Amino acid sequence: MSTSSEQPEKPLHELLTTSLVDIYVGMENTDWTIHEKLLCYHSPFFRNIFYNKENRESKSKSYGLPDSDDLPFELFVGWLYSRALRYPEAEKDVGPLLDLYFLSEQFQITKLSDDVVETVRAFYHNNETYPGLRRVQYVYANTSEDNQMREMMVNSIARYLTLSDAIPAHWENALKKNGQLSVDIIRSIQQWHLEGRSVPDARDVSQDRGREKVGFSAVEEGMSMTDIKDEDVDLDHSKTNGSS
């Protein structure tokens, strides 16, 4: 029943049958009534819940997601019926999209994951900005290695830091504390496959390494240690609030 590039996707009207399921979301148990066939067609996670033998015998038509929030689930339902995502109007709207991405991973819906990554990528590109430290840390705290949202985020930051004259103080503090992010940034730069002649060679005395301009350990000024502590979040910290 899962969609693939080899099979055309079923039209919506074929998935809107009379069978409905209730999904209870969050601590308030918000009730979302959804067409069962539509939900299970797109999500192997829910297909296993509602179509397995035990559940069919119990005839249960409900499932609870107490750890999920209403807004990202609302975005999920909107995508489920329209196959479209709401483009973020401001950076604050990226947070719910990240939570939607985590839901797509939980529900095992690859197409939705792809759509969210593309929407977030387009937002930063169109606005000529980069993901902030908190966004990157939040993604790292809720994903594992070899994850496309993590990859998009770290590739963006690799470009941002490489083209900067100096490392922003809050980024320097985070990179010193979180080795995996530092390693991933180096891996990202390696994937650029730069030609040797375009990279300064510190072994060549005839080349200017730029020390007189910014210094080897240059960090952006203007941010206090209090600001750095407020900005920094441990990458290993559990999920708290993606919309901050």
Protein Blocks (a to p, Z undefined) as FASTA:
>chain_A
ZZcfkbccddfklmmcfbdcdddedjkopacdddfklmmmmmmklmmmmmmmklmmnopa
bdcdfkbcfklmmmmmmmmmnopacddfbfklmmmmmmmmmmmmmnopaklmmmmmmmmm
mmmmmnopacdfklmmmmmmmccehifklmmmmmmmmmmmmmpmbdcfklmmmmmmmmml
mmmmmmmmmmnopafklpccfklmkbcehlmmnopklccehiafklmmmmpccfkbccfb
fmZZ
